[in-house]
Amino acid sequence: MKFIHTADLHLDSPFLGLQDAPEDLWQSIQQSTFTSFERIVDDALKFKIDFICIAGDIFDRDQRSIAAENFFVRQCSRLQDANIDVYLSYGNHDYQMVTDETKVLPANVHVFGNQVETKTLKLADKTTVAISGFSYGSRWIDDDQTSEYPIKANVDWQIGMLHGALTGLKNPHDNYAPFTVQELLDKNYDYWALGHIHKRQILHRNPIIAYCGNAQGRHRNEAGPKGYYLVTEENQQLVPEFHETAPIDWQTISLELEETDSAAELVTSLQRQVELQVNDTKLTLVSIQLTGSEKLTDELIVQLDNGSILARLQSQIKDTATLKFWPYEAKIRVSVDQPSFTSLDQHYWDEAAQTVFTHENITQLAEKLFQHSFIADQFSQPQTLTDLQQAVTMALQTTQNQEEQQDEDSANSN
């Protein structure tokens, strides 16, 4: 037996903040999620797999575009022509009520309903396979769904499909069908094909409980190889092998600024240093993090802050023969240890910050905003909460300094 485990295709992802890229590059970025899935289908045909499992978030939004839906139908039709079945569940991004009336997919596509159900197939060699799963009917599922999955049936292989996250303290994903590894092991399945977490990882080895990760990174926190697992039968076990398909990667590069008072020299220096570090095996979107700002004039620092240097760097890169990377940001890195408080007790601030800046609190404050999936996703990233905490810290420090200065001025005037 041989099948593909994929998830989190996020077709039609908006890639916000990259619209200023050259037109041909922007088209490649927009099409990257489509390109990655098309490559998965290409491999499915090449390896002559028996079926493919897609564990949620096929589309980036519950209101998918006609173009995205038509593309997905075409790819499934290619699989149908090769007698390859598709088993899919909808996730928290493309949630919907699953009914026969809404089905527009080819006959080889089997969609799991909104309650856990099991679909059985018999392969050409008479091997019987049972696949259990469910689709999201709403954006959030707070309850653990694993109790609804049946114990392994009288079949050769049983696969569980689950779009959800490990439960645990301080887990920002506990409202996405939380589960524990032990609960999955108790079902005696031969393979758990997980979706929702975009980092590829194996939670358990025998049997395999695995996240395949998303098929194309959508922002800087999703850097590195992206693709799918090709799962094959080896010594009466199901073994996953990762295959990369994403056409675009993300990379954060830290650079030490060189001393100069010329914008042209600064831009050339940045380009040269990035070219030495960039991953040139594929098109790379680069975040440039800079240190050593004391080596620059105040004017150049202003130009870095307002984006003028980045714009000049982008313009210079456009003129290169082969576009290997695109810098989407260049900013001076601020020390995470600054600012510090003076009259306000730093200990109490640090203690309070740990309880204030949590995913749960942010969700409650911005409930309506979080109905937009791209906003909810951004705030589920740990780095976003860290950046928010730093911004608030700096704002409080600035306010405190102003108040202390006003008190000092007032005292001097008296």
C-alpha positions, 0 to 999 in steps of 0.5 A, a space after each residue: 500500500 502507498 498513499 500521500 498524507 498532505 494538509 493545509 494547502 491554503 489555496 488562495 492565501 493572500 500573502 499580505 504585504 508582498 503586493 509591491 513585488 515585481 509583477 512576475 514575482 507577485 504572480 509566482 507568490 500568489 500561485 505558490 500554494 497552487 503550484 505546490 499542490 499541483 506538484 503533489 498531484 504530479 508525484 501521486 501520478 508518478 508514484 502510482 499511489 493508491 489514495 491521498 489523504 488531505 487533513 483539512 484547510 484545503 482552501 485559505 478561507 471558508 468563502 473560497 474563490 471560484 478560481 481556487 475551487 476550479 483549480 482543485 476540481 481539475 487536480 482531483 480530476 487528474 487523480 480520478 483519471 488515474 483511479 486514485 481516490 481522494 479522502 479529505 476533511 475541511 478544517 478551521 479555515 475552510 469550514 462548512 456544513 457538508 451536505 450532498 447538495 453542496 458537493 461539486 467535486 469529482 466522484 473519486 473525492 470522498 468528503 468527511 461529514 461534520 461528525 466523525 465517520 469511517 470510509 472503507 476501501 478495498 485496494 486492487 490486491 484485496 487489502 482493506 483500508 478504513 479511514 476515519 475523520 470529520 470536517 469542521 462545521 464552524 471555525 472553532 471546535 473546543 471539544 476533544 473529538 477523539 472519543 468519537 473515533 472508533 477503535 480499529 475495525 476488522 481491516 488490514 489498515 486503519 488511518 485516522 485523519 484529524 485537523 487539530 492540536 495537542 492539548 496542554 497548558 498555554 496552548 494557543 490552539 486549544 480551540 481547534 479540536 484538542 487531543 492527546 497522543 495517548 488518546 490517539 494511541 488508544 484507538 490502535 490505528 496504523 497511522 494518524 494523518 494530522 493537519 492544522 499545525 504548519 510545522 512538520 513533525 512526528 509525534 509518535 513513531 510506532 504507530 506514526 502520528 504525524 503532522 505533514 506541515 503545510 504545503 507552502 510557507 505563507 510568512 516568515 514563521 513558516 520557513 524551511 522545506 514544505 511538502 507532503 509525506 509519501 507513506 508506504 508499507 514496510 515490514 507491516 508498518 506504515 512509514 512516511 517519507 517527506 517530499 518537498 514541493 513548495 516553490 518559494 521559501 522564507 529566510 531571515 538574515 541577520 547582518 552587521 551594518 558596515 560604516 558608511 554615510 552613503 545610501 548607495 553604498 549601504 544598498 550595495 553592501 546589503 545586496 552583497 551580504 544577502 547574496 552570500 547568505 541567501 538560500 539560492 536553491 529556490 526563490 526566497 523571500 528575505 527579512 533583513 535584520 540589521 545591527 550596528 546602527 551606530 555606524 550610520 548617520 542619522 539620515 541613513 537611519 531615518 531612510 531605513 526606518 521609513 523604507 527608502 533604503 528597502 525601496 532602493 534595494 528592491 529597485 536595484 535587485 529588479 535589474 538583476 538577470 535572475 531574481 533569486 531573492 526578494 527582500 520584503 523588509 529591512 529593519 534595525 533589530 531592537 534588543 529584546 532587553 530594552 527598554 527597562 523600567 526605572 521607577 516601575 518595578 521591572 519584576 512586577 511588569 515581567 510577571 504581569 506580562 506573562 498573564 496579559 499577553 496570551 492568545 486567549 486574552 488577545 482572542 477575547 479582546 479582538 473576537 470580531 477581528 479574529 473572524 478573519 482567518 489571516 488575522 487569527 493566524 497571525 496572532 497565533 504565532 508566538 513571535 506576534 505576541 512577543 512583538 506586541 509585548 515589546 511595542 507595549 513595553 516601549 509605549 509604557 516606557 515612553 509615557 513614563 519617561 515623559 511623566 518623569 520629565 514633566 515632574 522634573 520640569 515642574 519641580 525646577 520651575 518651583 
